[in-house]
Amino acid sequence: MQNSNDSPTRYNMLFLWRVCLVAAMGGLLFGYDWVVIGGAKAFYEPFFAISDLPFWQGLAMSTALLGCILGALISGVLSDTFGRRRLLILSGLLFTLSAIWTALSGDFVSFNLARILGGVGIGLASSLSPMYIAEISPAKMRGQFVSINQLTIVIGILAAQLANYSIAHPVGDAATVETIRQSWNGLVGWRWMFGAETVPALLFFLLMFLVPESPRWLIKKGHTGQANRILTAIGGADYAERESTSIQATIAAEETAHVHFSDLFEPRLARIVALGVFLAVLQQWCGINVIFNYAQEVFQAAGYEVGDLMFSIVITGMVNLAFTFLAIFMVDKIGRRPLMLFGAAGLAGIYAVLGTCYYLQSTGIHMLILVVSAIACYAMSLAPITWVVISEIFPNRIRGAAMSVAVLSLWMGCTALTFTFPFLNRTLGPHGVFWLYGAICVLGFVVVYRKLPETKGKTLEEIERELVG
């Protein structure tokens, strides 16, 4: 077969950008829904009277992640049965309903149920958006297009941070829990922070009706003619014929209709699934997400008062966005493996210094610089490249099921990280927590160095033949 890098194919870039950007809106909503709670935390906790209750604080932060686990768990079975597109439409609907419900919540139970519903949408979108983009993108630009999903996640994060910053009324540094509870922020403002998601969520839901189904899923289900029309729209008739033949060659006839999770434990597939699971968990347990979800605690420990928090959080979001653009530029030039190694090593080093500064009770602008440096390192490495790699390494036949297992592991890791941080912060202190995350990053570096192959510039079918044999 002619290598994709040697192909003279002229791609329909307008079509590819349109389809991939719409699919990547799932990432934008994932980012917004995931981070908006960090800015609203200082205001909904007094409203629900949980400001001094670590267990309920952790629960409120984790209920959306429980929904993520459910969404990721069902995404594999449902997407292999009903396709990627229909499940992304469903996720758009869940995001919309959750935004409205959370904003209108009158009690803590209702609040958490609404967050779980949104979490299911995150679980579906976080699994299906990168997988859909990987399946529809040509090999030589797949890394950039899948990284767009991470870019939209970051845009969603920044949008949530800006929304929180814009909506919240100024709070004095000496404000008490009770004065916050009785303020506009405590009564109404936090509701608008969650409710603002309704507009992009509804837009995503409607636009997903205009994009095609994944051609690889269609061929897997025997709809070759429909798949060929989509592939022709991407790169012309010759490209469609070449890709269709290659896809069909990796899917045995008796396996096209049924995939069982037990298939993931076949010896030749289990090691690939295990690698994907490890990378997904590493992306969470490297610890960066506590800075977004627990920004209040992190910055207060670094010496910042309540009045400075919102602005400091926005700075982290802007850096996150800028360095994600850098990752998109580099992923198909430098490759996946070097960027993953850089991320693990860089975070380990920064956490060593950051933990030492916390241990010495050092405060000031240098603490913000260290936090921002960690976010920059993560944004150009582990954050986007993990999604690229786990969307590439699984064989066509089991991709939906394997991707759901990897994303399920990711969200279980994120849930554990988010739920345990308040307890770890109290028992180990901020310095101990960041030293622990640094040790995890060192382990991640070793595994990536020894086990992760380079996938840059290869078709999904070429990757499958190389990994499965």
N, C-alpha and C positions, 0 to 999 in steps of 0.2 A: 504493500500500500504506500502511496506517496505520502511522505511526511508533510504534516501541516505547515511546517516552516518553509517548505519549498513550493507550496501551492501558489499559483498566480491568482487565486480567487480574489475577486473584488466584492467586499462585503457591503451589505446595505446598512451602513452605520446609523442612519436615521431610525430605521426599524429597530435595530439592536438597542440603541440608547433609549428609545421610547419604551420598549418592553421591559428592559432591565431597570429603568428608573421607576416605573410603576411598581414592579415587583419589590424593589428596594424600599418602597414606602413602608412596607412591613417592618423594615429595620428602623425607620424613623419613629414609628409609633412604639416599637419595642423600646427604643432609647428614651423617648419622652415618658412613657408609662413607668419605666423602670427607675428613673431618676427624679421625677417630679416629687416623689414622696420625701426625698432628702431635704428639699427646701420647705416643704409644707410641715415637716416633722415638728419644728419648734412651735407650731400653732395648733395642729390637731391634737397633739399630746395633752396640752392643758384643757382643750375642749372636752376630751374624753377622760380626763383626770387620770392619766397614766404616766405623768412626768417623772414620778419617783418609783416606778414599777418596772424593773428591767425585763421581766418575763413578758409582760404585755407590750412593752416597747419593741422587743425582739419579734414578738408575734405579728404586730402591725406591719413591721418592715418585711416580714417573711411570707405573709399570706399570698401576695401576688406570686412569689416564687413557688409556693405550693401549687398554684394554678399553672405555672410554667412547667412543672414536672408532669402534671396531668396532660397538658397540651402536647408536650414533647412525646409522652408515652403513647398517645393515640395518633400522633401525626404519621408514624411509620405505617401502621396498618391502614389507616384511612387514606393516606396519600397514594399508597400502592393499589388501593381499591378504586378510589374516586378521582385520583389525579392531583397534581400539585395546585392547579388553578382554583378548583372549587374550594379547597381547604384554605387557600389564601383569601378568597372571598369571605369565607366563614370567619377568619381571624379579623378581617375588617369590621364585620358586624359586631363581633364580641368587643373589640376596642371601643366602638361607638357606644354600645349599651353600658359598658363599664364606666366610661367617662361621665355619662349622665347620672348613673346610679351613685357613683362615689360622691359626686358633687351634691347630691340630694340626701346623702345619708344622715339620719337623725340619731343613730346610736352606733356603738362600737361593733356590734354584730353585723349590722347592715353594711357598715364601712368595709369590714373584712370580707364579706361575701362578694361585694362589688369588686374588691381588689383581686379576689380569686378568679372571678370571671375575666377580668383584664389579663390576669396571668395566663389563663388558658390561651388567650389570643397571642400573648408573647411567645408561649411555648410553640404554638403552630407556626407563627411568622419566623421565629429564630431558626427553626429547622427547615422550613420550606422555602423561604426567600433566597438564601444562598444556594440551596440545592437546585432550585428552579433556574437561577441565573447561570450556575455552572453547567447545567444540562443544555441550555440554549445558546451558550456563548462559544465562539470558535476558540480553538486551543491556544493560539498565540496571544490572545487578548483576554483569556478567561480570568487570569489573576486580577487584572484591572477591573473587570466588570464585577467579579464577586466582591472585590474590595469596596466597590461602590455601596454594597449593602452595609459594610462597616462605616463608611462615610455618612450614610443616612442615619445610622444608629447614633453617631457622634453629633450630627445636626439635631437629632431629636433630643439628645442630652443637653446640648447648648440651648435649644428652644425651651426646654423645661426650666433650665437655670435662668434664662432671660425672662420667661414668664413669671417665675417666682420672684425675681428681682423687681420686675415692673409692677406686679400686683401687690406685693407686700408694702404696707405703709411703714414709714420709719419707726423703729423701736429703740427706745433709749437703752443704753448699756446697763442701766440699773433696773430694768424692767423685771418684775417678779412673775412667777407662774400665774398668779391670779390676775394681775393687770393684763398680761398677754391673753388670758382666757376671755376677759371682758372686752378686749379691743376688737377693732374691725377685722384684723388679721385672724384672731382666734374664733370669731363668730362667722365671718363670711369669706375672708380673703383666701383661706386654704381651700375652700370649695371651688373658687374660680380657678385656682391653680390646676386642679384635677379636671374641671369642666372644660378648660380651654382645649383639651385634646379632642373634643367632639368634632371640630371642623376638619382637621386632617384625617381623622379616622373615617368619617363619612366619605371624604373625597377618595381615600384608598379603596373603600368598599365599592364605590361606583366605578372607578377606573379599572379595577381588576376584571370587570366584565368585558373590557375592550382588548385584553391581551390573550394570545393563544395558549394552548396547553403545551407542556414540555414534549418535544418530539421524541425524546428517548422513552418517556412513559408511554406515548402512543404506540411506538414500535413494540414495546414490551407487551402491550395489550393487543397487538395484531392489527392496529390501525395504520398500516404503513403508508397508504395513500395520503391520509391527512397529515402524517408526519412529514412526508416528502414535500408537501405544499409549504409547510412552515420552513423547512430547511432550504427550499428554493427561494423563499422570500428573504432568507438570511444571506445566502451566497450564490444563488443561481442553480441551474439544473445539474451541472457537473459536481458541484459541492454537495448537493442533496444526494446524488447517487453514491458518491464516495462515503459520505457520513452514514447513510442508511445501511450500506453494505457492511461497514465496520461495526455499527451498533448491533446489527442482527447476528454478526459472527460471534459476539460475546454473550449472546443470550440463547441458550439451548431451547429447542422447540417445546419440550415438555415442561419447561420452567417459566414460560412467559406469563401464565395466568395466576400462578400461586407461589407465594413466598411465605415461609414460616420462620418465626424467630429462631427456631432450632437450627435453621440453616447457618445462622451466624456463628455457631459453635463448631462448624466443620474445621478441622485442623488448619487447612490452608487459608481459611477466612478469619478464624478467631484471632490470629496475631494482628491482622490489619484492624479489626474492630477494637482490639485492646489498645493499639496505638492511638486510634481516634479518640477513644474514651480518655486515655491519659492526657492527651493534648487539650481536650475540652475542659477537663478538671483543672489542669495547670493554668489555663487562661483565667480561671476564677480564683484558685488558691494562691496565685501570685500576689493577691491582696489589694490590688489597685481599687477594686470596687468598693471597699470600705470608705475610701476617700470621697466617693460620690454619695454613698448611702448614709454615711455618718460624718459628713463634712463638718457638722456643728461640733462634734466631739474632737475631731482631728485638729481643727483650727483653734478651738479654745485651748487645747492642750499646748498648742504652739504659741499661745499668748494673744490671740485675736479676740476682741470683744464681739458681742452679739451684733452690734451695729456694723462691724466690718465683714461679717460672715458672708452675706449675700454677694458682695462685690468680689471677695476672694474666690467664692465658688464659681462665679462667672469667668474669672481669669482662667481657672482650670479647664472650663469648657472650651474657651477660645484656643488654648494651647492644644487641647485634645483634637480639635477640628484641624488646626494648621498641620500637625504632624501626621494626621491621617491622610491628608493630601500627599504628603511626602511618601507614605507607604504605597499609595496607589501608583505613584510615579516609579517606584523602585521594584515592586513585586515581580514584574515580568522582565526586569533587567537584571537585578541582582539574584533573584530567586527566593524561594520560600525558606529553605534551610538556613542560609546565612542570617536572615532577618530574625528567625526564631531563636537562633543561638545568641545573637546580639541582644535581644529582648530579655532573655533569661539571665545572661551575665550582667547586663546593665542594671536591671532591677535589683539583683542580689547586691551589687556594689552600692547603689543608692540607699537601699534599706539599711545596710551596715552603718552608713554615715548618719542617716536619719534617726535610727534607733539610738545611736550614741548621743546625738544631740538631745533627744528626749530624755535619755538617762541622766545627762548633765543638766537638765532643766533649762536648756538654752532656748531663748525665744527671740523673735524678730523676723526681719525680712528674709534672712537666709533659710528659715524653715519653710516659708512659702516657696522659695526658689527650689529647695530640695523636693517638695511635693510636686511642683510643676515639672521638674526634671523627670521624676518617676512617671508622671502621666505622659510626657512627651515620648519617653522610651517605650512605654506600653502602647501608645497610639500608633507608632510606626513599626510595631513588631507583633507581639502576642495578640493584641486585640484584633486587627484585621487578618493577619496571616493564618491564625488558627481556623477562622471560618473558611478561608480559601482551601486549606489543606484538608479539612474534614469533608468538604464538599467534593473533593477530587479523588480521594484514595479508595473509596468504596466501590466495588464492582457494580455494573449496571443492574444486575439481577436483584441485588439486596440493598441497593442504595437507600431506598426509602426507609427500610427497617433499620439498617445500620446507622443512618443519619439520626433517626429518632433516638436510638440508644445512646449515641454520642451526645446529642443535645440534652437528653434526659439526664445523663451524667453531669453535663455542664450545669444544669439548673439545680440538681441535687447538691453539687459542689457550691454553687452560689448561695443556696438556701442555708447550708451548713455554715458558710463563711459569714453571712449576714446575721444569722441567729446567734452565733457564738461570739461575735465581736464584743457586745456589751460585757459579757462575762470575762472574756480574755483580757479586755481593756482594764477591768477592775482587778483581776488576779495577777496578770503579768505586767501591767502598765503599758503605756504606748510604746516604750522602748522594746519590751519583750515581744509584743505583738509583731512589730516590724522586723525584728531579728528572726522570728519564727517564719514569717513570709519569705525572708531572704534565704533561709535554709531550703525552703520548698523550691525556690527559683534555682538554687544550685543543683538540686536533684533533677529539675526539669532540663537544665543545660546538659547534664550527663545523658539523659534518655534521648533527647533530640539529637545529640552528637552521634550516639551509637545506633539509633533505630530509624530515624526519619530520612527517607531518600528525597532527592530533588525531583520535583514534578513540573518545573518550569518548561513551557513550550510543548508539552506532550498532550495528545488527545486523551480523553477519559479512557478510551479503549486501550491505548498504548500503556497508560499507567496500570490498568487492570492486568494486562498481559505480563507486565514487569513484576508486579507485586504478587499476583496469584500464581503465575507460572503455567 
